[in-house]
Amino acid sequence: MDLRYSESDEKFRAELRAWLAEQVPAHGRPPPSHDWAARRAYDTAWQRRLFEAGYAGLNWPREFGGRDASPSEQLVYYEETARAGAPYVGVNFVGVLHGGPTLVAEGTPEQKAAHLPRILRGEEIWCQGFSEPGAGSDLAALKTRAVRDGDDYVVTGHKIWCSFAHVADVGELLVRTDPNAPKHKGITWLILPMDAPGIEIRPLPTLAGEGEFSEVFLNDVRIPVANRVGAENDGWRITNVTLRFERGTAFASEMVQLQQFLAELARIARRVTRGDARAWDDAGLRREIGHLAAELDAIWAMVKLSVSKSSRTGVPGLEGSALKLYYTELYQRIAELGMRLLGRAALSREDVGGLPSRMLLHKALQSLSLTIAAGSSQIQRNIVAERILGLPKER
Amino acid sequence: MDFRVDEDQQALRDGIRSFCEGRVPLDALGELASKELDRTLWRDLAEMGVFQLRLPEAGGGLGLGMAEAVLVFAELGRRLLPGPLVWSQLAAGLVEGAASGEAVVGGLDRMLPGSEPILVEHLDQLDALLVLRPGGVHRLDPRSLRAEKVATPLDPLTPIFEAAGLPEGERIAGPEAAQQLRLEGGALIAAQLFGIAEATQELATAYAKGREQFGRPIGSFQALKHLLADMFVRQELARSAAYAAGATLDHPEAGDPARAVSSAKVVAGDAALANSRACIQVHGGMGYTWEMPCHYYLKRTWALAGLFGSGEEHSERLAQQVAAAL
């Protein structure tokens, strides 16, 4: 039970910090959120910089271009990139944080060779094609059909909430290969080339007014059988590998950023006034900030415990559900505090009265997705209750 | 950095757990409450290393640190072990006989003295009384206090005495030691609170699996499941924070011990309170009865939560730390 970083961790930290101090300013400001071509270019160029410096795919095996970093080096990386205000993983999220790791764990040698280096170099963007209009929380009810025809699957269906679909090169696709089997037993995990004929992408604006995700319609799309990850009809097991990555460690860097965000709120509280007192002079508000700091400290300690437990490139444990559940609701409470601090300035989505309304409103609106995406909080509670506590299933 | 509980630590924890389960059966809590502090149990706890844990091996101690102490005190909290456990641990290097369990040492945190009544726990069982004051650590003779036993204490296992005043006593350590003992005490209380959060989650989960209504276990209903899932999450958060407090006190180069203790006290205090309340709720009408163990956990939580700084005090401290870092 030792929280000390080793000498080699500290050496890694010093090198990374020096590198970030040079590269982050050089990379410039992120483009406006609606300019997706520019965002793809910005995010992938950053990924390329990471790759060239040896910081891409931190926990991936070396043979696929990763760094094979120890768990503690991964934590140092999260701490330092947040501290330096480094660009977020952005459009690389799906590929780097759960699509790629799924291939590392379950892909064929050919699939690994074809995709992993390209993901790490920022040359290949992934999106996710899991959910459907009729298969949200009940993901295993998905209906997108795949029929074997020679060396191809012919796929027809309708996917939704596909983040980054309009800028992606490939997708994680779940299809039904056996309509007669029980619903969890007839699913297959495929790599979808987004340029295949028969794919139609329709953007679906979010309540934050952003075009982050799309609906994807598949009409007789031919996907080579070689793109199958795992065995036919074994896709549900593979899906759970993907979801554990998505729910577990994928959020770690955001948690460190959230600590900085809370500090930013304290800074604002010391500036804004209510009557002739500063917001910060209110003991109730200070305690609220202190309480949130305690919760953030605790969840970061929980990440350290979780990362220490999982082997270097291992699949995160079920505690990822507990982490995601707490972290996402905590994020929303902190974002809500930001809205309250703004007072009337919360009516504007652009900075007003010298207050960062733009950033705070963006956080508050975008945070609403967190308790829904990657398995809603209600689903996470079911997972904790049934899979960790062993409570009986409903029905 | 490896935050896992290592094999030696696991063995220590398992040993304490089976000792506690054997010596304090949950259905015997009522009997325990009607008796004086069991000196044999106290000496056996000492034998297990509970008090001398952090003393150097050369001095007959185990040479372990706060990380191990946190693990041990989580177990004591889990099983509602009675007595001035934290004070006797803190006193191990300061008061003769504390480490061996020959002397039972209690204490009072008067770092922020206010208008509250002076209530001393277990006073009639104490061989020495430590008082933390901003000026240092003072040792008092428990018999020098004019005090009256409170007829009905909140926690049946924590008898209390109201003292008319507090003599100065003998100053045995300086202000820095007082600050350090307060931090260590806070971490040990946070550990016990985590233990309570874990025990109440386990009790409630077991009950929800066995109790049937509408022809099926109540634990199959989502309303209960989600309540129990939240209990588990709070427990794990409290575990992480309490462990971090212990590990940071052992190695201040890994973080700020004062901050880690404040966070642990806030988070573990919340977890113990919410979980022991939820435990009663899950047990329904039975949870409201004296015979079920649930109420002992909630009452112990109330008895512990304010010690070595309330949640409000520590939240304020954390806010000042956030501001100081700007």
Interface residues (C-beta under 8 A of the other chain):
Chain A: M1 D2 L3 R4 Y5 S6 D9 P71 S72 L75 L262 A263 A266 R267 R270 W280 A283 R286 R287 E288 I289 G290 H291 A293 A294 E295 D297 A298 I299 A301 M302 K304 L305 V307 S308 K309 E319 A322 L325 Y326 Q378 Q380 R381 N382 V384 A385 E386 I388 L389 G390 L391 P392 K393 E394
Chain B: M1 D2 F3 R4 V5 D6 Q9 A67 L71 T205 A208 K209 R216 P217 G219 S220 F221 Q222 L224 K225 H226 L228 A229 D230 F232 V233 E236 L237 A238 R239 S240 A241 Y243 A244 G246 A247 T248 H251 E253 A254 G255 R259 A260 S262 S263 A264 V266 V267 G311 E312 H314 S315 E316 R317 L318 A319 Q320 Q321 V322 A323 A325 L326
